[in-house]
Amino acid sequence: MKATGIVRRIDDLGRVVIPKEIRRTMRIREGEPLEIFVDRDGEVILKKYSPIGELGEFAQEYVDSLAEVTGHIACVLDRDAIVAVAGAQKNKFIDKPTSGLTEGVMESGETKIINEPNEVDEEIFCEGIYDEERFTAQVLTPIMSQGEAIGVVVLVSQQGGTEMGDLEVKLATTAAGFLAKQMED
């Protein structure tokens, strides 16, 4: 673990304030759930809770099937990063942070289709991969659970001339609905 040099006291109700700098760096928003762990040395560890992360293995199997059927790269993202990918090298995608585009899809709760390569260059579903990868079309569908977006299903193509249409939207929407249903069960 890395020390931050910041010290906070526990108040009379047992609360500790997480400094704004750390919340901003770690992308922790107001009302966001945190998991609490205690190790053998008595250290208390706070970790951002990801309901999609709990479905990691299941989400991976689903994107494997999506990529195989569509021939596109398929990803599942939680609110912060890519948690499952198929159709591309996993190490280039896994744990890459979400982008403003993905956050916008979660906020709006609506599917977004981008078929213009120029738009794809400007709006990509995650940060940190553009330099290595070039995409031509993408579909982003929010995973909605109990009225709240908890992640996004993404289908993306690298093949020139590819357009995402009704089939890709239906597949991504079905995947998002199925993953959301798994969270509710």
C-alpha positions, 0 to 999 in steps of 0.5 A: 500500500502507498501512504498518502500522508493524509491523516483523518480522525474518526468522529463520534459517530464512527465516520471518517472523511475520505479526502477530496483529492483521493475521491477525485483520483479514485473516481469515488462519487457521493453515494457510491458503495465501498467494500470494507476489508480487514487484513490480519495486520489490522489494516482497514481497506476500502475498495470501490464496490463493483456489482458487475465485477462480481459477475466477472466470470459470467460477463467474460463468458457472455462477451466470448459468445458475443464476439464469436457470433458478431466478429466484433470486439465485445466488452463489459464495463462497470462504472470505472473500467473494462471488466471483460473483453473478447475478440481482442487481446485482453491485456490491452483492454482489461482495467482500462478506465471508462471515458466521458462517452461511456459515462454519458451513456450511463447517465442518459440510460440510452444506447449510443451508435457511432458509425462515423470513423471520425466520430469514433476517433473523437469518442471512444468507450475507454481511455488509454487504448486509442494510441494502440487501436483504431475503431470504425464503429461502436455500439454502447448499451447501458446495463440498468439495474433497479433504475440505475446504470451499473455498467455498459455493454460495448460492441466495437469494430476495427474493420473498415466499412462496418456499420453497427445496425439493429442486430448489434443494438439488439445483441448489446441490449439483450446482453445488458438486460441479461447481465442486469437480471443476474444482478437482481437474482 
